């Protein structure tokens, strides 16, 4: 109707304006629809991520986000001797240098491929302020009583600084090889217990001791350590959340918080000590803050 009342040129301009507005509205609707489609697609992708791959690690990602790498804040105390002077090895036992020994692992980049991105320098063998320990044990008597068969110490960088087999002081009735990885030939020419005990005590003196279920390691070595200097990954409250308040295994902590598998076969004391240290380093700031509250 309006076009009939307008001059021909005016009517043409009016029609052109209406067409332009209609085109803009169409483009706007199409753009909105595409955005909605993208949002739905992203939601689907997010769901796939949480369901796939490392879903165990993803479950506890809220715990892992609280951790910060302290690799740049920890320094070596002055006056420490180098590993070449202080590192203690068992020269009498050739098996300690074979492929089962983890002091010189084939994959030296193992610690940098973990999801936590903690830089563990396995070549740096300084005796640092923090030392992790793990012992492998064998059975004596009726097989339920334990004595130490291997002692491994790892520094703050994850490097093995001490690894010795221990000569048994009494008859071994159960080598527990499937778990301990210990065989008769490993400890037959091992170091005397008294020597190992003294050497370990000397290294640990005045240092923070890291480990998993440290009570067992200290018991078989007949050693004690100041409680304020103990960092036990089996007892830290944040880690216990992984097992709903119960005592978590080191294997479970490694899987859930580090995204790695350990203890897939025979246990390795160097690997276990290194894993405990990795957990400590990852959560060091929060852990130390909790202690000093």
N, C-alpha and C positions, 0 to 999 in steps of 0.2 A: 504494500500500500504506500509506504513512504517513498519508494522508488518512483512511483507514478507522479508524486507531488514534487519531485526534485527535477532539476535540469539533468539532462543525460550525463554530463561530465560529473556532476555532484553524485549522482546515483552510482556511477562506476567507482568513484573513490570510496563511497560508503560500503559497497559490496567488497571491495578489496580490503578495507579495514576489518570487516566482520570475518573474512577468510583468514586474515593474519592472526586475529585473536583466537579463532578456533584451532588453528595450527599450533599456536603456543600452548593452549590447554591440552592438546593431544600429546605434545612432546613432554609436557610436565607429568602427565599421567603415566606415560611410558617410562620416564625416568624413575618415578616412584616405585613402579612395579619391579623394575630391574634392581633397585636397592633392596626391596623386600626379598627378592629372590636370592641376592648375594648374602643377606643376613641369614637366611635359612640354610644356604649352602655352608656358610662358616660354622653354623651350629652343628651341622652334620659332621664336618671335619673335626671339630673339637670333640665330639662324642667318640669318633673313631680313635683319636689320639689317646683318650683316657682309657679306652678299652683294649688297645693293642699293646704289643711289645712288652715294655717293662712296667706292667701295671702294678707290680708289687712296690717298686720304687716310687711310682706316682702316688700311691696311697699315702705315703709318709712324706710327700714333697713339702708339706707345711712345716714339718720338723726340719727338713734339710735347708729350707730357706732361711732359717735362723742362724745357720752356720756361716762363718766367714773364714777365708784362708788367711792364716797368720804367718805365712811363710816369709813375709818381709819384716815382721816385728820381732822374731826370735833371733837373738844373737848368741854367739859362742862366748862364754865367759873367758876373761883374759887369763893367760897362763896355762891354758889347757894344752896338753901334749897331743901331737898328731897321732893318727891311727897307726902310723908305721912304728911308733915307739910304744904305744899303749895297746894296740890290738893284740889279743891273745888267741892263738890258734893251736890246734892239736896236731903237731907235726908227726906224731907217732901213729896216727890213724889215717890211712890212705883213703878210706871210704868217705871221709868228711869232705874230700875234694871232688867226689864224683857228682853225677848229674842230680843226685838227690839233695845235695846241699844248695841252699837258696841264697847264700851270701853273694854269689855271682850268678844271678838268674840270666837265662838266655834272653828274655825280653826285658831289657833294662828300662823300657819306656812304659812298663805296665802301670806305674803309678800315675802317669800323666794321661792315660786313656780313660780313666774312670770318670763318671759323670760329675764328680765333685770338683774337678779341675784343680785339685790340690797338687802343688808341685813338690813331689818327693824326689829329692836328688840322691839316688842310690850310689853315686860315686863319691859323695862327701862323707867320709868316715870319721869326722870329728866326734869326740865324746862330748855331747851336748848336755845342756841343763836337764833335758827330759830324756829318759831312757825307758824303752819298753822291754819287757821280759816275757818269755814263755818257756816252759819246761815240758819235755816229754818224759813219761814215767812208765815203769814196768812193775809187774806184780811179784811180790815175794810171799813166803809163808803159804797161806791157803789161796793166794792169788789176789785177794782183795786189798792187801796192804801195799802201799806204793812207795817206791824209791825213785830218785831222779836218775834218768838215763841220758838226757841231753839238755843242755842249757843254751839258750840263744838270747842275745841282747841286740836291740836295734836302736839307733839314735833318732833324733828328732827329724832327720831327713829321710828316714826309712832304710838307711844303710845298715847292714849287719856289721857290728863291731866286735862281736864275741860269739863263738859257736863251738862248743866242745861236747863230746860224748864223755860220759862218766863211768868209770869202772865200778861195777857193783860190789858192795861190801858184804853181800850175802847171796845165797843161791837164788837165781831168778826162776820163778815157777810159771810166769806168764809174761811173755814179751809184748803181748797186746799189739802185735804188728799191724793188724788191720786198721787200728786206730792210731797207734803211736808211731808207726813206721820204723820202729826199732827192731833190729835183727841181732842175733848173737855176735856176729863179726863186728858190729858197730861198737859195742862196748867192751869187747874182749881186751882190747888194748887201749881202753879209754883212760882219761886222766884220773888221778886219785881224787876222791871226793873232797878231802881237806884242801887240796890245792884249788879246786874249782870254787869251793865255798869262799875261800879267802880272796880269790881274784874278783869274784862277783861282788862281794861285800865292798871291796875297795872301789870298784867302778861306781856302785850305787850310792856311796856315801855322799850325803848332802845334795842329792839330786831328786827330782820328781820321778817317781816310778809309775809307769803306765803298764797296764795289762788287763787281762780278762780273768776274773776270779783269782785275784792275786794271792789270796789266802793259801791256795793249794801250792802255788809256786814257792812261796816263802816257807811253807811248812816242810816241804821235801828238802829244802836247802838249809833248814834249821837257822833261818835268818829272821830278823825283824826289821821293820822300817817305820819311821815316824808316820803316824796316821795323816798328819797334815800334808805329807808329801806323796800320798797315794792317790792315783787316779785310776779307779777300777771301772772299766766299761760295763761290767755286769751289774754295777750298783748305782750308776748315775741315773738320777730320776728321769731325765729327759729320754734316755735310751730305754728305760723300762716301759715307757708308753707304747713302744713297738710291740711289747708282749702283754699289753693291757695291765700293767702294774706288776707282772711277774718278772722273774729273772730271765733276760733274753740270752740266747746263745750267741756266741761270736759270729757264727755262720749266718744267723738271722739278721743281725745288725749289719753285716757286710752286704747282704742281699738287699735289705730294705733301705739302708741309708747311703751305701756306697755304690750300689748297683753292680756288685761283682759276686762271683761264686768262689768260695773257698772250701777247703776240707771236702773236696769231691771224692777223695780216696783216702789214702793214708795222710794223717796230719803231719804238718811241717811246722816246727816251732818258730822258724824264722818268718814264715808266712803269717802265722798267727800273731806274733809280736808286731810285725809290720802293720797288720790290719788294725790292731788295737791303737797303735800310734797314729795311723791315718785318721781314725775316728776322733782321737784326742785333738789332733791338729785342726781338724775341720771345725770342731766345736770349742776350741780352746778359750776364746774370748768369753763366751757365755758360761762355760764351765767354771772358769776362774772367778768370774763375776758372782756366780751362785755361791761359791765357797766363801767369798769374802763379804757376803751380805750381812 
